[in-house]
Amino acid sequence: MSAVDYRRALHRIPELDNQLPETVQLVQRILAPLPCRVFSPITGSVCAWFDAGKSDAVAFRAELDALPVTEATDLPYASVHPGRMHACGHDAHTAMVLTLAEYAAEHLAELPRNVLFLFQPSEETTGGAKDLCQSGVLEAHKVQCVFGMHLWPELPAGVIASRKREMMSRSCEVSVTITGRSSHIAKAEEGLDALAAGVEFYRRAAALEAALPPHLFRLLKFGRMESGTVRNAVSGKTVLLGSLRAFQDEVFLDLQQGLREIGQQVQADTGCQVAVHTNDGYPAVWNPDALYDRVKNLGLPFLELEKPVMISEDFSWYQRHLPALFFFLGCGPSPALHADNFAFDESILAKGAAFWKQLAGAF
């Protein structure tokens, strides 16, 4: 079977988080005839170990989980699970790595290193990469580096791209709740205006982000603001919902702390209660210089991106654990990732798989 066949089979059976019984069984079935050891270090995962008799190993990663999206593609191989869809390309990533596993089986004696294939759950939810790293599977198999790839609609079809250092951002959700005291607007002095406090918080937060040097890639934006009940009453409550993204940990943490300090200042200035909450999110995908240069010097064909992207990916957990390098595979003109009509030219799968084979054979 080809990468396209594998992708279509996976696309029909999308599952969520780490509850992936059909997906896991399908991947295990494809791997079963190959000369590898198949095992599962964490719930919803599949790992395949190809022992080429070398002293260390390289790993390739793909994701198994899908999204809670109702598919609207009308493809003949569309999801048979209502309300679930492979709308982020994980089916494609898994299909290409399965094709690479077949290549490894055919060329085991020629491989420069042992190879570990990591099919992980929960990329879209809790970060299955972190759990897989914490399982000890990388150390147990003497993995020296990890490679991963993601479909990318903003690149020409079949183009593979990467960049040094900043690749995909660290991110977290920002939730700000401001509690004031409502009063009739004709007696505004008896209230505490949570709307005015929210506007002031927003203004100061924007100024905080704008004050950073332009060479630092970052983002601090609010996409939703809710406040008040009627036009003639002072607002008693405001909620702002936004996102914080950056690449350097120190920049990210400074902005988080700055938001908390703004909350304290606005509370002192307005008398409203201000609660600022940020969640953990994923670290930044940061491609290490040495590994990037090493792969670049192999002469493999990939484009160097001019700028990073402000989207997050849990591949970053592998990079916190050991050297790891991430790539994009261009989809050409296509709907956006996570859209209910996401689809792409499947001919790009052969190009992605060919790149993986070249890398595995040369690295």
Number of C-alpha atoms within 10 A of each C-alpha: 7 12 25 19 12 20 23 19 18 27 25 20 23 28 26 21 21 23 16 20 13 13 24 23 12 15 21 16 11 15 20 13 10 17 17 19 13 17 12 16 17 18 18 21 26 24 24 23 19 22 22 20 13 12 12 16 23 21 24 21 21 27 28 34 31 29 24 19 18 17 22 14 14 9 12 8 14 19 25 13 14 12 14 22 31 32 24 23 24 25 28 29 25 24 28 28 25 24 23 23 27 17 18 24 18 13 12 20 14 11 20 18 24 23 27 26 22 28 26 29 30 25 23 21 15 15 21 27 25 20 17 23 19 16 13 11 17 22 14 8 18 16 20 15 19 24 22 20 26 22 25 25 20 15 19 14 22 21 18 26 19 22 23 20 17 21 27 25 27 27 26 22 16 19 17 23 21 25 24 24 18 20 18 15 16 10 11 16 11 13 19 22 28 28 22 17 26 26 14 17 23 19 11 18 20 15 11 16 18 13 8 13 9 8 6 11 18 23 19 21 15 18 8 10 15 14 20 17 12 10 9 12 18 27 28 20 24 22 19 20 16 16 15 22 25 26 24 18 12 10 17 23 12 12 22 18 13 16 23 18 13 19 26 17 15 19 19 12 11 16 17 25 19 27 15 18 15 17 10 9 18 19 25 29 28 25 22 18 13 11 15 18 12 11 16 14 9 12 11 14 13 17 15 13 15 10 13 18 14 19 14 21 22 23 29 25 22 23 22 15 15 16 19 25 28 25 21 24 26 24 25 18 15 17 16 15 16 16 18 21 19 19 21 20 13 17 13 24 25 17 18 27 20 16 19 23 19 15 15 21 16 15 12
